[in-house]
Amino acid sequence: MQPTTDVQTVCPDTVREPECIKALSKLTKKRIERCPEYSKNIDLYTRLSEWLSSCGVQNCLQDLTFFATANCSDSVAIDFFVNKVSVEYSDTFKIFKDIFKTVLSEQYTCNSFSFL
């Protein structure tokens, strides 16, 4: 998976898919030459993208959006959020916690969040 900004950089609407793939390959090669650990950035981007588009995150956001329209106190809203994150969607947020731990423990010599 390529970061969206890479795709936007080399694949305008007028470019056909084979040309786009070739240009992306060339760009990736150039970025790896500048930063040998660029593949770690792509891995991080892929993990975050997959997490954000997962059913768990999407369902949680739907639940939170639906609840946001309810007129309730701050403490009820916090209880609702904590229950959703720690109980109902705990597996989903464990994945995010693991991604975040990776960011904290790994050393990224490239600007790892430039493409997020």
C-alpha positions as CSV (number, residue, x, y, z in Angstrom):
1,M,0.0,0.0,0.0
2,Q,1.3,3.4,-0.9
3,P,0.7,6.5,1.2
4,T,-2.0,8.7,-0.3
5,T,0.3,11.7,-0.7
6,D,2.7,9.6,-2.8
7,V,-0.2,8.6,-5.1
8,Q,-1.4,12.2,-5.3
9,T,2.1,13.3,-6.2
10,V,2.7,11.1,-9.1
11,C,-0.8,10.0,-10.2
12,P,-3.0,12.9,-11.3
13,D,-6.4,12.1,-12.8
14,T,-5.1,12.1,-16.3
15,V,-2.5,9.3,-15.7
16,R,-3.4,5.7,-16.6
17,E,-2.8,2.9,-14.0
18,P,0.3,1.3,-15.6
19,E,2.0,4.8,-15.8
20,C,0.9,5.5,-12.2
21,I,2.4,2.2,-10.9
22,K,5.6,2.8,-12.7
23,A,5.8,6.4,-11.3
24,L,5.0,5.2,-7.8
25,S,7.8,2.5,-8.1
26,K,10.3,5.2,-9.2
27,L,9.2,7.5,-6.3
28,T,9.5,4.8,-3.7
29,K,12.9,3.8,-5.0
30,K,14.0,7.5,-4.7
31,R,12.6,7.8,-1.2
32,I,14.4,4.6,-0.1
33,E,17.6,6.0,-1.5
34,R,17.1,9.2,0.6
35,C,15.9,7.3,3.6
36,P,16.7,3.5,3.8
37,E,14.1,3.0,6.5
38,Y,11.3,4.4,4.3
39,S,9.7,0.9,4.3
40,K,9.1,1.3,8.0
41,N,7.1,4.4,7.2
42,I,5.0,2.5,4.6
43,D,4.5,-0.3,7.2
44,L,3.3,2.2,9.7
45,Y,1.0,3.9,7.2
46,T,-0.5,0.6,6.1
47,R,-1.2,-0.5,9.7
48,L,-2.8,2.8,10.5
49,S,-4.9,2.9,7.3
50,E,-6.1,-0.7,7.8
51,W,-7.0,0.1,11.4
52,L,-8.9,3.3,10.5
53,S,-10.9,1.5,7.8
54,S,-11.6,-1.5,9.9
55,C,-15.2,-2.4,10.8
56,G,-14.5,-1.9,14.5
57,V,-13.3,1.7,14.1
58,Q,-16.2,2.5,11.7
59,N,-18.8,1.0,14.0
60,C,-17.3,2.8,17.0
61,L,-17.4,6.1,15.2
62,Q,-21.0,5.5,14.2
63,D,-22.0,4.7,17.8
64,L,-20.1,7.8,19.0
65,T,-21.7,10.0,16.3
66,F,-25.2,8.7,17.2
67,F,-24.6,9.3,20.9
68,A,-23.2,12.8,20.3
69,T,-26.7,13.8,19.2
70,A,-28.2,12.8,22.6
71,N,-28.6,15.6,25.1
72,C,-26.9,14.3,28.2
73,S,-24.4,15.3,30.9
74,D,-20.6,15.2,30.5
75,S,-20.3,12.3,32.9
76,V,-22.8,10.2,31.0
77,A,-20.9,11.0,27.7
78,I,-17.6,10.0,29.3
79,D,-19.1,6.8,30.7
80,F,-20.5,6.0,27.3
81,F,-17.1,6.6,25.6
82,V,-15.2,4.6,28.2
83,N,-17.6,1.7,27.9
84,K,-17.4,1.7,24.1
85,V,-13.6,1.9,24.0
86,S,-12.7,-0.4,26.9
87,V,-15.5,-3.0,26.6
88,E,-17.3,-3.2,23.3
89,Y,-14.4,-2.2,21.0
90,S,-11.5,-3.2,23.2
91,D,-9.9,-5.4,20.5
92,T,-10.1,-2.6,18.0
93,F,-8.4,-0.2,20.4
94,K,-5.8,-2.7,21.4
95,I,-4.6,-2.7,17.8
96,F,-4.3,1.1,18.0
97,K,-2.4,0.8,21.2
98,D,0.0,-1.7,19.6
99,I,0.6,0.7,16.7
100,F,1.2,3.6,19.1
101,K,3.7,1.5,21.1
102,T,5.5,0.8,17.8
103,V,5.8,4.5,17.1
104,L,7.1,5.1,20.6
105,S,9.6,2.2,20.6
106,E,10.9,2.3,17.1
107,Q,13.3,4.9,15.8
108,Y,12.1,6.6,12.6
109,T,14.9,8.4,10.8
110,C,12.5,9.6,8.1
111,N,9.6,12.0,8.8
112,S,7.3,9.1,9.5
113,F,4.1,11.1,9.8
114,S,4.5,13.3,6.7
115,F,2.2,11.1,4.8
116,L,-0.6,10.6,7.3
